[in-house]
Amino acid sequence: MLDVNVQGKTFGKQQILGPCQLTLQAGQRVCLLGPSGIGKSTLLRIIAGLDKSYDGQVNRPDTIAFMFQGPNLLEWRNCYQNLMIFHPKSTQADAHNALELVGLGDKGQHFPRQLSLGQQRRLALARTFLSHADLVLLDEPFTSLDPALKADMLELTRNLLDQSGATLVHVTHDETEAEILNAEAIRMHGKPATLQSP
Amino acid sequence: MADPQVLPSPMVVVHKMAELWASGDLQKHLIDTAIRVAWAFSLAMILGGVLGYLMGRNLQLNAWLDPWLIVFLNLPALVLIVLCYLWIGLNEIAAILAVTLNKLPMVMTLIREGAKSASRELRDLAYVFKLSTFARIRHIILPELLPHIVAAARAGLSVIWKIVLVVEFLGRGTGIGRQIHTQFSIFNVTGVLAYALSFVAFILLIEFLIMQPLERYAARWRHNA
């Protein structure tokens, strides 16, 4: 499913990542834990194929979904379009079902600016899970949310993961998120950073 | 009261405008000017848009073209117009090129800034979700650039209206600029004002019928909050 074998990653003369190996089977969930700035997001970008300037090799599945810290929606397109543009094979009925799953069933024609922050996050979550990607990558999407909204989003994410059976790599510095998502916690430590199983 | 030959009354100017309209001269020259404006505007927006976007996305290209951009931004319009006429000849191509080159740097600058401030996260999402090039341009790049495109269009159009008259004044046989030149050479203030005010009315028509509705359409999603 996912086979990560990164030997190193540098920014300029500074080495950020040391050897990092990670192999995941279909449906497996892991959380990459570590303090801010250690290189968690860098490793996630390498896994997603967004960063290609590293030493090593990554074998990833064809279908990947990615969610950033911010909702990163197309503010000039309505909710249906925000889903269907990123999933061209989906019909409006599929998009509507995805919106129903995240509690936005009546918001299809709304523009993102008409939604609250929590609703925007739900829309981003619907976009992440609509196409049933084999691998879901989450880059601290619950950071900076208030506790109630965070708990709500985590529960929703766990339910969507249970339904889709997707493999998960979740970057966070909050260990409780790993427990709620039923994910194995893997710590990043050192300088340059490496992965260490608990 | 002012000398009517220096400052004619509004009624005299309106009468002159009606007279020019009835003879068909006004429409003919307005259309010739509008065609030149349309060509120069389209060329500058397309070329300036593409070059500005590429400069905003590519540091090396930006470093290479930036000095030239500064030169052209500060080069007097008159110099470009005269050089185009001298090098290419007193023809339509030189006239349209002169106007285009005067507007091009402004478009490039505005679009470049738009490209620089575009969201990296949206580009990354487009990559991860494997959006086609067409979908990226249509749903991400163009909408992100749209406020900058509209600003470039508005600022550029106002520049073009002014420069195209100078270009016609100096080297074309038709157009509002040429007619103002003719009226100037016979010291006919009424004629100058009649052509100039007709031109202003035409600009206002374009503003209210095309530019403002276009701006409202482009920003419709902003007003839905």
Interface residues (C-beta under 8 A of the other chain):
Chain A: R45 A48 G49 L50 I64 A65 F66 F68 G70 N72 L74 E75 W76 R77 Q81 I85 F86 H87 P88 H110 F111 R113 Q114 S131 L137
Chain B: S119 E121 L122 D124 L125 Y127 V128 F129 L131 S132 A135 H139 I140 P143 L146 W221 R222 N224 A225
